[in-house]
Amino acid sequence: MKRPHLGWFAPDTSYAKYPNGSVELAAHRTPPSGMPKLAFGDNGEMVAMDDIPVDDSSGYPLVVDWKQHELRMAYYSSVDFMDKSVGRVLDAMDVHGLWDSTVVVLWGDHGYHLGEQGIWCKSTNFEAGTRVPLVVATPDTASNGMGGTTSGALVELLDIYPTLVDLASLGSEAPTNLQGRSLRPLLESEAAPAGLGAGKPRSRREIDRAFSTAAYSQFARTSSNTLSDDDGIIGSVLPHAMMGLSVRTDEWRYTEWVHDWANRLDNGTVEKELYSHVGDPSGGDDPQDGAASSIDDFEFENLAGDPRYAVQEGELRKLLRAGPWGPWWFFHANDAENGAGFPLELTGATPIETAVGA
């Protein structure tokens, strides 16, 4: 499905569900306090379109509020059209009796800002830019009690291919160097999740936490509008040379912006971001099984460098370096000074301390 990709065209019946004034705006429509300019982007995909009024008095190209109502209405209508189109495919599966022999996976290839943090479209390492819908239905989920349930486990799109290989019983034919892992344990009955202590009844939350410690994402910053000498970080580096690397745990998101490729070891990390998700109903210190957080409730204050969260930042820094990129992305001298060695081995039991009241 292309929709809800720009432009947001949909039938009148979809638009009729969202009349003017019925769609609320994001609560936090300005960049997070303390956010490095690198993290923002330039809203280029949105503001390059016709008839998008912008207020740049803050130093960022922010879409004016009255236009945001119209844009969010159009996006929701486009999603409604997409949803109905998916329904037609699923109805056809009913007609042809395909559910007993078919695995269905529905996902988005990236997240999407709708004015949260003042940002529109994709191209960020924030929650809104990296979190995607992911729905899986198998021939077993309708009968094992898992149909219609939700999981708060930290998973990645890299996990989709290994999942399909596993569910199709093709594991012996799969490449041995896959970074993703099968989501099958999250689709099994709570009484016996495969590979997670089979036979011992567990809560949904225990299963989710046993599955994964963290999810990783990355996005390059290639816009010369974002990477300017005004930021004081470029020097001799060309304006296509920064990579944002991000790790998300139950309670935190930590991101580092590093110089790309030829400059990565000479210059190292130049910006850091730390955002609390403590209290997030889909994770955090007081989880509510199956609850979904609002994408707009978190990540509006950068806590990186705040001494109150030095412990958390240090642990997340290690966790980021234990991610799929390997240590070559980071400035080894800085790590040597802080006593971090490579390779780092972190397990699902590695704790990230929670600061109460973050």
Disulfide bonds with the S-S distance in Angstrom:
none
